[in-house]
C-alpha cells in the first residue's frame, strides 16, 4: 500500500507543477491580451492546450490509481486521513497547495475573460466608428488617416 501512496504523491506533485506552469501562462496571457497581440496570444493558446492535455493525463493516472486503491470518490484530504506519517503530511500539504493554485487559476481566468470582453468591446466600438465614415474595416487606410 505504501508504494501506491508514493505513486499517488508523485502524480499529484507532477500535476501541481503543471498547474503552477498554467498560472504563469495565464499571467503572460493577461499581458498579451492587454497588448492586443494576436500572434503571441495564438502561441499562448497552443501552450495552454498542451498544458491542459498534460494535466488531464495526470488526472487520468490519478483516477486509475485511486480505482486500484478502491477509493475513487475521495478527495486528497480524505485520502490523507486514511494514512499516516510522511504520506499523510505530504498529502495534506498537496491538498492545501492545490486549493491555492486552483484559486489562482480561477482568478486569472476571470480577469482574462474580463479583459477579452473589454477588447471585444473596443474592437466593436472601433468598427462602428469606422463605419460611420463609410470606411469598411477591411479597407486599408493611408498613414495620414
N, C-alpha and C positions, 0 to 999 in steps of 0.2 A: 504494500500500500504506500510506503514511503516513496518508492520510485514514481508512482502515479502523482503524488503531490509535488515531487521535484519537477516532473514533466509539466504539470499544471502551472507552477510558478514560472517556469521557463517560457511557456506560451504567453502567459499574462504579461511578463516583462517585455517580451517582443512586441506584443500588441500595444502596450503602454508607450513604448518608444516610438512606434508608428503614429500613435495619437499625438505625441509631442511634435513629431515632424509635421503632422497635419495642422497643428496650432501655428507653427512657424509659417507654413504655407498660407494659411488663412490671413495671417498678418501681412505677408507680402501681397496677397490678393487685394487686401484693403488699399494698400498704396497704389497698386496698379489700377484699380477701379477709379480712385480719385484722379489719377493722371490721365484717365481715358485712353490707355494704351492697349489697343485691341490685340496686337501681336503678343505682348507679354502676358495678357490675360489668357490667350489661347494656349500658350506654353504652360501657364499655371494650371489651367483646367486639365491638361494632359497629365501633369504631375499629380494633381488631386485624384484623378481617375486611377492612376497607378497605385497611389497610397491606399485609396479606398478598397481596391482589389486585394491588396496585401492584408488589410485589416479584416476584410471578410474571410480571407483564408485562415487567419488566426482564429476568428470566431468559429469557423467550421472545425478546426483542430480541437479547440476547447470544447465545443459541443460533443464531438466524438469521444473525447477523453472523459467528459462528465457522464456520458452514457455508460462507458466502461466502469466508472465509479458507481453507477447506479444512482446518481444524484443530479440528474439533468436540470431540474427546475429550481435549483438553489442558486442564490447569488454568492458573490465572493465572501462576504461576511458570514453568511450561513455555513459555507464550506469551511471557513477558518475555525468556526466554533466546534466543528466536528473533529478537529485535530488538535495538536498541542505543540509546544516548543517553538523551534525556529519556523516551521511551516505556518503555524498559527500567526506568529508575529509578522512574517513576511506577507501572508495573505491579507491580514488586516491593513498593513501599510499600503499594499496594492489597491485595496478597496478604497482607501482614502485618496490615493493618488488618482485613481480613475474618476472618482467623484469630482475632483478639482479640474482635471483635464477635460472632462465631458462638459462641465460648466463653461470653461474657456471656449470650447468649440461652439457651444450654443450661442454664447455672447458674440463671438466673432462672426458666426453665420448671420445672426440678427443684424449686426452692424453692416456687414457686407450686403445683405439684402436691402437694407435701407439706402445704402449708397447706390446700389444698382437702380433702385426705384427713382432716386433723385437724378441719376444720369439719364435714365429714360425720359423723365420729365423735361430735363434740359434739352435733350435731342428733339422731343416733340415740340417744345416751345421754339427752338431754333428753326425747325421745319416750318411751323406755322408762320413765323416771322418772315422767312424767305418767300413763302407762297403769297404773302400779302403784297409783295412786289412783283408778282408773276414770275418768280425765279423758281425753276424746277431744281430741287436739290441735287438732281443727277447731273445738271449742267455744271461745267467748270466755270469758276469765276476768275476774273483777272485779278492780279495782285492789287490793283487800285480799289477794287470793290470792297 
